[in-house]
Amino acid sequence: MEQTTFTSMKNSMGFSSFGEFITKWGTILTIIILTIFFSVSMPGFMSPSNIVQIFRSISIVTVIAIGLTISLTVGGFDLSVGSVATFADSLIISMFVWYTLPTGPAIVISLLVCMLVGAVNSFLIVKVKIPDMLVTLSTLFIFEGVAMTFTGGGSISEGMPRLDGTPTIGKLMPDFRLIGQAPWIILIMIIVVILVHIFLNYTKHGRYLYVVGGNMEAARLSGIPVDRYRALAYFLCSLLAGLGGIMLASRIGSSQVNAGAGYLMPSVAAAYIGFSVGGTGRPNAFGTFAGAVLVGILENGLVMMSVPYYSLNIFKGAVLVIALALTYFRKRQ
């Protein structure tokens, strides 16, 4: 009887250890498995040009997802990141084409305006006490509408007249066009991931964000200015979403209607997949990057296998569900 009990306990511990390993490193294992599968199925998958293409394709998603990750550290959630990216895309292209500004001022003005979205979100969430999901869902529509109104519901590109028919002479600066090209767009992504990782894990302010997200009341009793750090999270989220929109504008070379809308779901997927990486159980920059790599490899491989584009969201949604299941199942253990 004792031997049976011991064996049962041993098996249970082994299963538990295996489950913990899968939970911690399941995302990395999935990346490896998918890479092997696509490499065997399509010899060109691991070619240097395709690897660069994968990292280039996830650069914008990763930057936006890192911003979303920061909002998650305080227990929040920002649904407006796609609209902010669209707004930044429209704004910076107009700075070049309509107002003939140089690259530096155009980027600074665009980012500052995007941070106003963070200010609006922060005010409504922190001061007016509206739940963050409802606020950012509302501002998603508001700033999407602002972007469409600003552009007259159309696109902006070199040579196109203004809304009133006035001819334009502005052009995109050559240095701005470099932002959307490899290796620069990939380097920007890597720098953002590293800086945010350092900020969240090795600075007082980053640790305070985690404390606020872990237990807001305990953080308040500890003397941490909770409202200030919640506002900071939404400011940084909007800032990085705006940066993602600027990278998008450089990549496509024009302003397109709802250009950033398609980045919301992949960003959410990357951020939540990142929870389980390394067993951290919390939003983190490297985990989000791993989540973006997973989504990028999956999408690239499926496209190479000629899977219809309208079916891709099924697979990306399934990956997100599995990641959430792993994260929250372990939390309830």
Secondary structure, 3 states (H helix, E strand, C coil): CHHHHHHHHHHHHHHHHHHHHHHHHHHHHHHHHHHHHHHHHCHHHHCHHHHHHHHHHHHHHHHHHHHHHHHHHCCCCCCCHHHHHHHHHHHHHHHHHCCCCCHHHHHHHHHHHHHHHHHHHHHHHHHCCCCHHHHHHHHHHHHHHHHHHHCCCCCECCCCCCCCCCCCCCCCCHHHHHHCCCCHHHHHHHHHHHHHHHHHHHCHHHHHHHHHHHCHHHHHHCCCCHHHHHHHHHHHHHHHHHHHHHHHHHHHCCECCCCCHHHHHHHHHHHHHHHHHHHCCCCCHHHHHHHHHHHHHHHHHHHHCCCCHHHHHHHHHHHHHHHHHHHHHHHCC
